[in-house]
Amino acid sequence: MSIEKYIKEYKLSNRSKNLLDKKIKEIKKSKYKKFVIILNRRVRGQQRPRVGRWKNIYDPSQKYKNKLWNTIIKKLINEYDVDFKVKRNVKFLENPVYKDISIKIKYYHKIPKSFNDVKKILCLTNLMKVDRIPDIDNIEKLILDTMNKRLIKDDRFIWKLGTEKRWSLKFKCKIIVKYRE
């Protein structure tokens, strides 16, 4: 439905119409920025929480998340010259992203050496789909947990999320974070 139909349906007053017009213009004027982060490494999936010897619950992936975050922040500092602050030996963005966040994750899985030439060609042309671990939801969870409260203010601001797995000659993970200023 167009905006005019909604205005008629909700019977907006002139004051409300003006406010609506002002908000629409503000949104259309705003620019979108993006970070493209390419990790030339294998990304493990998020592991389930475990119960320790003394009945404490811990996340076995936490150490890996910290390493992954250090790699991401180095790339951001080198390529985008972002401002960051250090809190408890962890680097955070000075102003985390929080408006209209859209994230796209492309995970490239290395083709096994055991594949014959026909299978390799099928993999590289994307006719043969990736059926290896880590699962796609575990990749998403790990990356989103890693960036939450560091690059992104909170993951509730993410309105669009897309993830895909593909075959490649080497492991790689490409993360595209698009947001409104």
RALIN-V878447 format. One record per pair of residues at least 4 apart in sequence whose C-alpha atoms are under 6 Angstrom apart, sorted by the first residue. I is the first residue (numbers start at 0). J is the second residue. Records with the same first field share a line. If there is no record, write none. Layout:
I=J ; J
This chain:
5=9
6=10 ; 11
11=15
30=179
31=178 ; 179
32=177 ; 178
33=176 ; 177
34=175 ; 176
35=174 ; 175
36=173 ; 174
37=172 ; 173
38=171 ; 172
39=171
40=170 ; 171
41=170
44=133 ; 137 ; 138
45=137 ; 141
46=60
48=57 ; 58
49=56 ; 57
50=54 ; 55 ; 56
51=55
64=145
74=78
75=79
76=80 ; 81
82=92 ; 93
83=91 ; 92 ; 93
84=90 ; 91 ; 93
85=89 ; 90
91=149
92=149 ; 150
95=150 ; 151 ; 152
96=151 ; 152
97=152 ; 156
98=178 ; 179
99=178 ; 179
100=157 ; 177 ; 178
101=157 ; 159 ; 160 ; 176 ; 177
102=160 ; 175 ; 176
103=160 ; 161 ; 162 ; 174 ; 175
104=162 ; 173 ; 174
105=162 ; 163 ; 172 ; 173
106=164 ; 172
107=164 ; 165 ; 166 ; 167 ; 170 ; 171 ; 172
108=166 ; 167 ; 170
109=166 ; 167 ; 168 ; 169 ; 170
110=166 ; 168
114=118
121=126 ; 127
122=127 ; 166
129=165
139=143
140=144
143=147
146=150 ; 151
147=151 ; 153
148=152 ; 153
